[in-house]
Amino acid sequence: MNSHLSRSSRTILLLLAGIIIAASSGSAAAISLSPVKVANGQVTVLEINLRDLDPAASGLKARFGKNTIALFQHPLKPSGVYCGLIGIPLSTGPQMGAIELEWTDLRGPHKARVAVDIVAGNYKKEALQVAPRHVKPRPQDLQRVKKEKKEIWRIFASSSNTRLWYGRFIKPLASDITSAFGTQRLFNGQIQSYHRGTDFRAKTGTPVYASNFGIVRLAKNLFYSGNIVIVDHGKGVFTTYAHLSQIQAAAGQQVARGDQIGLSGATGRVSGPHLHWGVKINGYYVDPLQFITVISGLLGQSRNNEIVQ
């Protein structure tokens, strides 16, 4: 084997107390995950420190499963320290997953695999009664749903390449949680699904606020979600606000953390007035409350200021 191939293939992964060191030809990049163990439906932060690589690395890419992970400069640390948010699909069973890394330096291309310890989440079950139309849609409703799914897919596939969010994420309103993320649901005793958001108790007309800075990508009525606002926070991060009685934002509008974007309601497939709040990370819905905790940890902040004032 020639020396070039020997060097470019000599990538060693060491896992110790949650810290992975990727060593290649004597140079090292510190790679960490936080949290180290992550449940299905949760998010973990990948942190990569390329500052010590010699020669300097370029073209850093990360993938988890079929999805590319959007990497961004760490909000607090020096230039050369990158982060990526890894959302674990709710459907994933317990396993040792892997994040695939690639980068290039003067010695050539390099690859590494970062182990992800995925554990089973503790999710509940519930039964709900909703309008029969939202359990057995009419043919025209099915056509509408098909069209809406394509529109939403295009939105989630085209997140801004710029990180638009700044600072902590906040809850969209201050209220009790009526249905947690990941709950297995049975609608009218027939249709089973998994809850991909967090529901807050809110009587019709309660103000709803944007969780962070971003751009509104969708503000309209959908068959299942009712009146919904979808905000793109950049780098693969989206928040959704569903079942609104009134939309107070428009597609293309820039919003700041705490801006009022609507009023809670009971539109779409619901059993009563409430707010459904969702967070999607690089293609997968994750637990919004755990996401808040992870971002607060990334920023070195406590969780005392998460609820909108």
PLY file of the C-alpha trace (Angstrom):
ply
format ascii 1.0
element vertex 309
property float x
property float y
property float z
element edge 308
property int vertex1
property int vertex2
end_header
0.00 0.00 0.00
1.49 3.37 -0.93
2.02 6.08 1.69
-0.82 8.30 0.42
-3.42 5.54 0.74
-2.00 4.55 4.11
-2.34 8.05 5.49
-5.78 8.81 4.06
-7.23 5.54 5.34
-5.61 5.72 8.78
-8.67 7.12 10.58
-9.12 5.94 14.17
-12.26 6.44 16.25
-11.97 6.40 20.03
-15.03 6.67 22.26
-14.29 7.79 25.81
-16.73 9.57 28.13
-18.74 10.73 25.15
-15.77 12.24 23.33
-14.63 10.80 20.01
-11.20 11.59 18.63
-10.80 11.15 14.90
-7.07 10.80 14.31
-5.59 10.82 10.82
-1.87 10.82 10.17
-1.04 12.40 13.48
-3.61 15.21 13.31
-6.79 15.14 15.34
-10.25 16.61 15.32
-12.31 16.38 18.48
-15.82 15.11 17.82
-18.50 14.94 20.49
-22.19 14.16 20.82
-24.49 15.72 23.40
-26.38 13.87 24.68
-24.36 10.70 24.12
-27.42 8.46 24.46
-30.46 9.66 22.53
-33.96 8.20 22.26
-35.93 7.81 19.07
-37.72 11.09 18.44
-35.02 13.16 20.13
-32.13 15.30 18.95
-28.42 15.23 19.72
-25.75 17.81 18.84
-22.71 16.76 16.83
-19.72 19.02 17.51
-16.60 18.89 15.34
-13.43 20.83 16.14
-11.29 21.17 13.03
-9.09 23.94 14.40
-6.18 21.59 15.16
-6.10 19.84 11.81
-2.87 20.40 9.88
-3.22 20.99 7.03
-6.58 22.69 7.43
-9.56 20.57 6.41
-12.23 21.61 3.95
-15.41 20.20 2.44
-16.66 18.84 5.74
-19.88 16.84 5.28
-22.03 14.78 7.64
-24.82 12.30 6.97
-27.18 10.36 9.18
-29.10 7.66 7.37
-30.29 9.05 4.05
-30.20 12.68 5.19
-27.41 15.22 4.93
-26.82 17.06 8.21
-26.62 20.84 7.88
-23.46 21.97 9.65
-22.96 25.47 11.07
-20.34 27.42 12.96
-20.73 26.92 16.72
-22.69 29.93 18.10
-20.19 30.55 20.92
-16.89 28.87 20.12
-14.03 30.06 17.85
-14.06 29.72 14.09
-13.46 26.14 12.99
-15.76 24.52 15.53
-18.86 23.22 13.76
-22.18 21.83 14.94
-24.89 19.69 13.41
-28.30 18.79 14.83
-29.06 15.08 14.51
-32.76 14.23 14.68
-33.52 10.57 15.37
-36.65 9.32 13.55
-39.49 8.33 15.86
-39.72 4.98 14.06
-36.11 4.01 14.88
-35.62 1.07 17.22
-32.84 0.72 19.82
-29.50 0.32 18.05
-26.01 1.67 17.57
-26.45 4.10 14.69
-23.70 5.90 12.84
-23.03 9.40 11.55
-20.89 9.41 8.41
-18.27 12.18 8.15
-16.21 13.24 5.14
-13.59 15.94 4.69
-10.57 16.72 2.51
-7.10 18.05 3.27
-3.81 18.19 1.37
-3.32 14.46 1.94
-6.60 13.67 0.23
-10.13 12.61 1.25
-10.96 11.25 4.70
-13.94 9.43 6.16
-15.05 8.63 9.69
-18.02 7.03 11.43
-19.39 8.43 14.70
-21.39 5.96 16.79
-24.82 7.04 18.07
-26.34 5.06 20.94
-30.10 5.11 20.19
-32.35 3.94 23.03
-36.11 3.42 23.22
-38.19 6.46 24.17
-40.86 6.17 26.85
-43.98 7.17 24.92
-47.62 6.83 25.99
-50.89 5.92 24.27
-54.17 7.81 24.00
-57.57 7.58 22.27
-59.21 10.60 20.64
-62.58 11.36 19.10
-62.52 13.67 16.08
-64.83 14.53 13.19
-65.47 11.39 11.06
-64.34 13.31 7.95
-60.80 13.40 9.35
-60.76 9.63 9.91
-62.39 8.56 6.63
-61.65 11.40 4.18
-63.78 11.78 1.08
-62.10 11.27 -2.33
-61.82 15.03 -2.86
-60.25 15.37 0.59
-57.70 12.67 -0.25
-56.73 14.57 -3.38
-56.30 17.70 -1.30
-54.16 15.85 1.26
-51.94 14.46 -1.51
-51.38 17.93 -2.93
-50.68 19.41 0.50
-48.14 16.70 1.33
-46.17 17.56 -1.82
-46.20 21.25 -0.94
-45.00 20.59 2.61
-42.31 18.20 1.41
-40.92 20.88 -0.90
-40.79 23.34 1.98
-38.96 21.00 4.32
-36.53 20.04 1.56
-35.45 23.64 0.93
-34.43 25.10 4.29
-32.31 28.25 4.19
-28.58 27.49 4.00
-28.04 30.28 6.53
-28.62 29.76 10.25
-31.45 32.19 10.94
-32.11 31.32 14.57
-30.30 33.17 17.31
-30.21 32.38 21.03
-32.62 30.12 22.86
-35.87 28.69 21.51
-39.00 29.46 23.51
-42.31 27.71 23.90
-44.99 29.33 21.71
-47.25 29.96 24.68
-47.32 29.41 28.44
-49.74 26.60 29.25
-50.06 23.00 30.39
-49.20 20.18 28.02
-52.22 18.08 27.06
-50.52 15.60 24.74
-46.80 14.85 24.67
-44.61 14.19 21.67
-44.43 10.56 20.54
-47.78 9.51 21.97
-49.38 6.63 20.07
-52.87 7.76 19.04
-56.06 5.98 18.12
-58.57 8.20 16.30
-62.23 7.14 16.66
-61.06 3.64 17.50
-59.69 3.13 13.99
-56.64 5.03 12.75
-53.36 4.73 14.57
-50.61 7.30 14.34
-47.84 8.83 16.40
-48.00 12.38 17.71
-45.16 14.34 16.11
-45.48 17.47 18.21
-46.45 18.81 21.62
-50.01 19.97 22.36
-50.62 22.89 24.72
-53.92 23.63 26.43
-55.21 26.86 24.92
-58.71 28.20 24.54
-59.59 29.62 21.15
-58.01 33.03 20.62
-54.89 32.56 22.78
-51.88 34.39 21.24
-49.20 32.14 19.71
-45.60 33.32 19.41
-42.67 32.39 17.16
-40.13 30.25 18.99
-37.11 31.93 17.37
-35.97 34.03 14.43
-36.76 32.75 10.97
-38.81 33.08 7.79
-42.42 32.00 7.42
-42.59 29.42 4.62
-46.26 28.47 4.90
-49.30 30.22 6.37
-52.53 28.61 5.21
-55.24 26.07 5.95
-54.41 22.35 5.56
-56.81 19.43 5.81
-55.32 17.75 8.88
-53.36 20.61 10.47
-56.03 23.26 9.99
-54.64 26.79 9.97
-50.90 26.37 10.24
-47.74 28.48 10.22
-44.40 26.89 9.34
-41.24 28.84 10.19
-37.86 28.04 8.63
-35.03 28.76 11.09
-32.34 27.76 8.62
-29.90 24.86 8.45
-32.69 22.27 8.43
-34.59 23.53 11.49
-38.34 24.21 11.25
-41.10 24.90 13.77
-44.81 24.40 13.08
-47.87 25.93 14.76
-51.11 24.14 13.92
-54.90 24.25 14.47
-54.91 28.04 14.71
-58.18 29.95 14.70
-56.43 32.86 13.01
-53.16 33.20 11.11
-51.29 36.44 11.77
-48.27 35.94 9.54
-47.65 35.59 5.81
-45.38 33.37 3.72
-42.04 35.09 3.16
-42.33 37.20 6.31
-39.33 37.42 8.61
-40.19 36.85 12.26
-38.28 37.32 15.48
-38.43 35.26 18.66
-41.60 36.23 20.51
-43.43 37.74 17.52
-47.15 36.95 17.54
-47.97 34.79 14.51
-51.50 33.59 15.24
-54.27 32.69 17.65
-54.90 29.16 18.92
-58.01 27.34 17.81
-59.62 24.05 16.79
-59.19 23.82 13.01
-58.25 20.60 11.20
-58.24 17.18 12.87
-58.78 18.02 16.52
-60.78 16.92 19.54
-60.95 20.47 20.91
-59.13 23.83 21.04
-55.39 23.65 21.60
-52.04 24.49 20.00
-49.97 21.82 18.29
-46.29 22.81 18.22
-43.81 20.80 16.15
-40.05 20.88 15.57
-38.46 19.27 12.53
-34.68 18.76 12.30
-32.99 17.75 9.04
-36.07 15.86 7.87
-37.31 14.34 11.14
-39.79 15.53 13.75
-38.28 15.58 17.25
-39.53 16.21 20.77
-39.86 20.03 20.99
-39.22 20.16 24.75
-36.09 18.01 24.54
-34.96 20.17 21.59
-35.24 23.29 23.77
-33.09 21.60 26.42
-30.44 20.57 23.88
-30.20 24.04 22.33
-29.99 25.63 25.79
-27.11 23.27 26.58
-25.40 24.22 23.31
-25.65 27.87 24.30
-24.60 27.25 27.90
-27.95 28.53 29.19
-30.35 27.27 31.82
-33.96 26.35 31.05
-35.45 29.11 33.20
-36.30 31.41 30.28
-37.91 29.00 27.86
-41.52 30.11 28.17
-42.48 33.22 26.26
-43.06 36.16 28.58
0 1
1 2
2 3
3 4
4 5
5 6
6 7
7 8
8 9
9 10
10 11
11 12
12 13
13 14
14 15
15 16
16 17
17 18
18 19
19 20
20 21
21 22
22 23
23 24
24 25
25 26
26 27
27 28
28 29
29 30
30 31
31 32
32 33
33 34
34 35
35 36
36 37
37 38
38 39
39 40
40 41
41 42
42 43
43 44
44 45
45 46
46 47
47 48
48 49
49 50
50 51
51 52
52 53
53 54
54 55
55 56
56 57
57 58
58 59
59 60
60 61
61 62
62 63
63 64
64 65
65 66
66 67
67 68
68 69
69 70
70 71
71 72
72 73
73 74
74 75
75 76
76 77
77 78
78 79
79 80
80 81
81 82
82 83
83 84
84 85
85 86
86 87
87 88
88 89
89 90
90 91
91 92
92 93
93 94
94 95
95 96
96 97
97 98
98 99
99 100
100 101
101 102
102 103
103 104
104 105
105 106
106 107
107 108
108 109
109 110
110 111
111 112
112 113
113 114
114 115
115 116
116 117
117 118
118 119
119 120
120 121
121 122
122 123
123 124
124 125
125 126
126 127
127 128
128 129
129 130
130 131
131 132
132 133
133 134
134 135
135 136
136 137
137 138
138 139
139 140
140 141
141 142
142 143
143 144
144 145
145 146
146 147
147 148
148 149
149 150
150 151
151 152
152 153
153 154
154 155
155 156
156 157
157 158
158 159
159 160
160 161
161 162
162 163
163 164
164 165
165 166
166 167
167 168
168 169
169 170
170 171
171 172
172 173
173 174
174 175
175 176
176 177
177 178
178 179
179 180
180 181
181 182
182 183
183 184
184 185
185 186
186 187
187 188
188 189
189 190
190 191
191 192
192 193
193 194
194 195
195 196
196 197
197 198
198 199
199 200
200 201
201 202
202 203
203 204
204 205
205 206
206 207
207 208
208 209
209 210
210 211
211 212
212 213
213 214
214 215
215 216
216 217
217 218
218 219
219 220
220 221
221 222
222 223
223 224
224 225
225 226
226 227
227 228
228 229
229 230
230 231
231 232
232 233
233 234
234 235
235 236
236 237
237 238
238 239
239 240
240 241
241 242
242 243
243 244
244 245
245 246
246 247
247 248
248 249
249 250
250 251
251 252
252 253
253 254
254 255
255 256
256 257
257 258
258 259
259 260
260 261
261 262
262 263
263 264
264 265
265 266
266 267
267 268
268 269
269 270
270 271
271 272
272 273
273 274
274 275
275 276
276 277
277 278
278 279
279 280
280 281
281 282
282 283
283 284
284 285
285 286
286 287
287 288
288 289
289 290
290 291
291 292
292 293
293 294
294 295
295 296
296 297
297 298
298 299
299 300
300 301
301 302
302 303
303 304
304 305
305 306
306 307
307 308
